[in-house]
Amino acid sequence: MKYSGWPDPGELVVGKIDEIEDFGVFVDLEEYEEKRGLIHISEVASGWIKNVRDHVREGQIVVCKVLDVDEGSQQIDLSLKDVNDHQRSDKIQEWKNEQKADNWMELAFGEEIDDEVYTAIANELIAAHGGLYDGFKQAAIHGEEALEDTDLDGDEIEAIVDTARENVSVPYVNVTGYVDLENPSPSGVDGIREALEAAEGNGTVPEEVDLEVSYVGAPEYRIEVQAPNYKTAESELEESADRAIAAIEGHGGAGEYHRERRTDDE
């Protein structure tokens, strides 16, 4: 995905060196549609420069700082020397991540996705999470909840979440489910408490899994699971609900597991 607008002064941009002249270097901006910038010889490197080609080569990928933008004259002034190693490394990684996310968009919606549709979906991810890559990353970690504040429809959200969970490497994932617990038997609240303790695992939950049960509103309780991968998280979520339901049924009560919240108020 390339931006259709202009970069801002002070912004770091990724470019490919297209042409080298004695007075400077022309750079094609990789993140912007049909935008080209100039690195004046004085901005290529610190100190006196005898030959520009001693410092850069055609086809080289570089990270530059935007010094000035003149849309009227279609001119973008860039600096290579004002970018330090840390900034360069971070920007290149960010750019590579966005390229990955661009491929994930094609996996999610097909290579023949219409440009307008692509842009609309991408803009929703960017607005919600700051970038395509971070949008997919959050979808991999938090699932549909990461996209609930966007204007994406159900099919689009499902496609993004499924693709993210298959392709994005993340340190952990979060899943959430709900269990309704009712106990009209004499054990009452004590039976509910025992069912909640069973849901929390009574010490049997694996160390790499974080599982919490919280009250939402009678008779609904939220189960939140954080785990190293989606398969483990889903398994622990369902097992937690099963334990709670078995415990409450042992008291003559009833339980029901569901993925979507039903209680309106916290």
C-alpha positions as CSV (number, residue, x, y, z in Angstrom):
1,M,0.0,0.0,0.0
2,K,1.3,3.5,-0.9
3,Y,0.0,6.8,0.4
4,S,-1.5,9.1,-2.2
5,G,-0.7,12.3,-0.3
6,W,2.6,14.0,0.6
7,P,5.0,13.3,3.5
8,D,5.3,15.9,6.3
9,P,8.5,17.8,7.1
10,G,10.4,16.0,9.8
11,E,8.9,12.6,8.8
12,L,11.2,9.6,8.1
13,V,10.7,8.0,4.7
14,V,12.0,5.0,2.9
15,G,13.3,5.5,-0.6
16,K,15.2,3.9,-3.4
17,I,18.0,5.8,-5.0
18,D,17.1,6.4,-8.6
19,E,19.6,8.8,-10.0
20,I,22.9,10.2,-8.8
21,E,24.2,13.6,-9.9
22,D,27.1,15.8,-8.9
23,F,24.8,18.1,-7.0
24,G,22.8,15.4,-5.2
25,V,20.7,12.3,-5.3
26,F,17.2,11.7,-6.6
27,V,15.1,9.2,-4.5
28,D,11.9,7.4,-5.3
29,L,9.7,7.3,-2.2
30,E,8.6,3.7,-1.5
31,E,5.7,4.7,0.7
32,Y,4.1,7.4,-1.5
33,E,2.6,7.1,-4.9
34,E,4.6,8.8,-7.7
35,K,6.6,10.9,-5.2
36,R,10.3,11.7,-5.7
37,G,12.7,13.6,-3.5
38,L,16.1,15.2,-3.7
39,I,19.0,14.8,-1.3
40,H,21.3,17.7,-1.9
41,I,25.0,16.9,-1.8
42,S,25.3,18.8,1.5
43,E,22.7,16.4,3.0
44,V,24.2,13.2,1.9
45,A,26.8,12.9,4.6
46,S,28.6,15.1,7.2
47,G,31.7,16.9,6.1
48,W,33.1,17.6,2.7
49,I,32.1,15.2,-0.1
50,K,34.4,14.8,-3.1
51,N,32.3,12.2,-4.9
52,V,28.6,11.4,-4.1
53,R,29.0,7.9,-5.4
54,D,31.4,7.2,-2.6
55,H,28.5,7.4,-0.2
56,V,25.5,6.0,-2.1
57,R,24.7,3.8,-5.1
58,E,21.8,3.6,-7.5
59,G,19.1,1.1,-6.4
60,Q,20.1,1.4,-2.7
61,I,17.3,1.5,-0.2
62,V,17.8,4.5,2.2
63,V,15.9,6.1,5.0
64,C,15.7,9.9,4.8
65,K,14.4,12.8,6.8
66,V,12.0,15.1,5.0
67,L,13.3,18.7,5.3
68,D,10.8,20.5,3.2
69,V,7.8,19.9,0.9
70,D,6.7,22.2,-1.9
71,E,3.6,20.7,-3.4
72,G,3.3,23.6,-5.9
73,S,6.7,22.8,-7.5
74,Q,6.4,19.1,-6.8
75,Q,9.6,19.1,-4.8
76,I,10.5,17.2,-1.7
77,D,13.9,18.0,0.0
78,L,15.5,15.1,1.9
79,S,18.4,14.5,4.2
80,L,20.3,11.3,4.6
81,K,22.9,12.6,7.1
82,D,20.2,13.6,9.6
83,V,19.1,10.0,10.2
84,N,21.0,8.0,12.8
85,D,21.5,4.2,12.8
86,H,18.7,3.6,15.4
87,Q,16.2,5.6,13.4
88,R,17.2,3.9,10.2
89,S,16.9,0.4,11.7
90,D,13.4,1.1,13.2
91,K,12.1,2.7,10.0
92,I,13.3,-0.1,7.8
93,Q,11.7,-2.6,10.1
94,E,8.4,-0.6,10.1
95,W,8.5,-0.5,6.3
96,K,9.1,-4.3,6.1
97,N,6.3,-4.9,8.5
98,E,3.9,-2.9,6.3
99,Q,5.0,-4.9,3.3
100,K,4.1,-8.1,5.2
101,A,0.7,-6.6,6.1
102,D,0.1,-5.7,2.4
103,N,0.6,-9.4,1.6
104,W,-1.7,-10.4,4.4
105,M,-4.4,-8.1,2.9
106,E,-4.1,-10.1,-0.3
107,L,-4.3,-13.4,1.6
108,A,-7.4,-12.1,3.4
109,F,-9.3,-10.6,0.5
110,G,-7.7,-12.0,-2.7
111,E,-5.1,-10.7,-5.1
112,E,-7.9,-9.2,-7.2
113,I,-9.3,-7.0,-4.4
114,D,-10.6,-3.7,-5.8
115,D,-8.4,-0.7,-5.0
116,E,-11.2,1.3,-3.4
117,V,-12.2,-1.6,-1.2
118,Y,-8.5,-2.2,-0.3
119,T,-8.1,1.4,0.6
120,A,-11.3,1.5,2.7
121,I,-10.3,-1.5,4.7
122,A,-6.8,-0.4,5.1
123,N,-7.9,3.1,6.3
124,E,-10.1,1.4,9.0
125,L,-7.1,-0.6,10.3
126,I,-4.8,2.5,10.2
127,A,-7.4,4.6,12.0
128,A,-7.9,2.0,14.7
129,H,-4.3,0.9,15.2
130,G,-1.9,3.3,13.4
131,G,-0.9,1.0,10.6
132,L,-1.8,-2.2,8.6
133,Y,0.7,-4.3,10.4
134,D,-0.4,-3.2,13.9
135,G,-4.0,-3.8,12.9
136,F,-3.3,-7.4,11.9
137,K,-1.1,-7.9,15.0
138,Q,-3.9,-6.7,17.3
139,A,-6.3,-8.9,15.5
140,A,-4.0,-11.9,16.1
141,I,-3.8,-11.1,19.8
142,H,-7.3,-9.9,20.6
143,G,-9.4,-11.3,17.8
144,E,-12.6,-9.6,16.8
145,E,-12.5,-7.3,19.8
146,A,-9.5,-5.5,18.2
147,L,-11.7,-4.4,15.3
148,E,-15.1,-3.8,17.0
149,D,-14.7,0.0,16.9
150,T,-14.1,0.0,13.1
151,D,-16.7,0.3,10.4
152,L,-15.6,-3.1,8.9
153,D,-18.4,-5.6,8.4
154,G,-18.5,-9.0,9.9
155,D,-17.1,-10.8,6.9
156,E,-14.2,-8.4,6.6
157,I,-13.4,-8.7,10.4
158,E,-13.5,-12.5,10.2
159,A,-11.2,-12.5,7.2
160,I,-8.6,-10.2,8.9
161,V,-8.7,-12.2,12.2
162,D,-8.4,-15.6,10.5
163,T,-5.5,-14.4,8.3
164,A,-3.8,-12.7,11.3
165,R,-4.0,-15.8,13.4
166,E,-2.5,-17.9,10.6
167,N,0.3,-15.5,9.7
168,V,1.2,-13.1,12.5
169,S,3.8,-14.1,15.1
170,V,2.8,-12.7,18.4
171,P,4.0,-13.4,22.0
172,Y,0.5,-14.2,23.2
173,V,-3.2,-14.1,22.2
174,N,-6.3,-13.1,24.2
175,V,-9.7,-14.7,23.9
176,T,-12.9,-14.0,25.9
177,G,-16.0,-16.0,26.5
178,Y,-18.9,-16.0,28.9
179,V,-20.7,-18.5,31.1
180,D,-24.1,-18.1,32.7
181,L,-24.5,-19.7,36.1
182,E,-27.7,-20.2,38.0
183,N,-28.2,-22.1,41.2
184,P,-31.7,-22.3,42.7
185,S,-30.6,-25.1,45.1
186,P,-30.0,-24.6,48.8
187,S,-26.3,-24.2,48.2
188,G,-27.1,-20.9,46.5
189,V,-24.1,-18.5,46.5
190,D,-21.7,-21.1,47.8
191,G,-22.5,-23.3,44.8
192,I,-21.8,-20.3,42.5
193,R,-18.6,-19.6,44.3
194,E,-17.5,-23.2,43.9
195,A,-18.3,-23.1,40.2
196,L,-16.2,-20.0,39.7
197,E,-13.3,-21.5,41.5
198,A,-13.6,-24.5,39.2
199,A,-13.6,-22.2,36.2
200,E,-10.3,-20.6,37.4
201,G,-8.8,-24.1,37.4
202,N,-8.1,-24.7,41.1
203,G,-4.3,-24.6,40.3
204,T,-4.5,-26.8,37.2
205,V,-4.1,-24.1,34.5
206,P,-0.7,-24.3,32.7
207,E,1.9,-21.8,33.8
208,E,2.1,-20.2,30.4
209,V,-1.7,-19.4,30.5
210,D,-3.3,-16.5,32.3
211,L,-7.0,-17.1,33.1
212,E,-9.3,-14.8,34.9
213,V,-13.0,-15.0,35.7
214,S,-15.0,-11.8,36.5
215,Y,-18.6,-10.9,37.2
216,V,-20.5,-9.1,34.5
217,G,-24.1,-9.1,35.6
218,A,-26.3,-11.9,37.0
219,P,-26.2,-14.6,35.9
220,E,-23.3,-13.9,33.5
221,Y,-19.5,-14.2,34.2
222,R,-16.6,-13.3,31.9
223,I,-13.7,-15.7,31.2
224,E,-10.6,-14.1,29.9
225,V,-7.6,-16.2,28.7
226,Q,-4.2,-15.1,27.6
227,A,-2.1,-17.9,26.1
228,P,0.9,-18.3,23.7
229,N,-1.3,-19.3,20.8
230,Y,-4.9,-19.3,19.6
231,K,-5.4,-23.0,19.8
232,T,-4.3,-23.2,23.5
233,A,-6.3,-20.1,24.4
234,E,-9.5,-21.5,22.9
235,S,-9.0,-24.9,24.5
236,E,-8.4,-23.4,28.0
237,L,-11.4,-21.1,27.5
238,E,-13.8,-24.0,26.7
239,E,-12.3,-26.2,29.5
240,S,-12.8,-23.4,32.0
241,A,-16.5,-23.0,31.0
242,D,-17.0,-26.8,31.1
243,R,-15.5,-27.0,34.6
244,A,-17.9,-24.2,35.9
245,I,-20.9,-25.8,34.3
246,A,-20.1,-29.3,35.7
247,A,-19.6,-27.8,39.2
248,I,-22.9,-25.9,39.1
249,E,-24.8,-28.8,37.8
250,G,-23.4,-30.9,40.7
251,H,-25.3,-28.5,42.9
252,G,-28.5,-28.9,40.9
253,G,-28.0,-25.6,39.1
254,A,-27.6,-24.9,35.4
255,G,-24.8,-23.3,33.3
256,E,-24.4,-22.2,29.7
257,Y,-21.3,-21.2,27.8
258,H,-21.4,-18.5,25.0
259,R,-18.9,-16.4,23.2
260,E,-20.8,-13.1,23.0
261,R,-21.7,-11.0,26.0
262,R,-25.4,-10.8,26.8
263,T,-25.6,-8.5,29.9
264,D,-25.9,-4.8,28.9
265,D,-24.4,-3.2,32.0
266,E,-21.1,-3.9,33.7
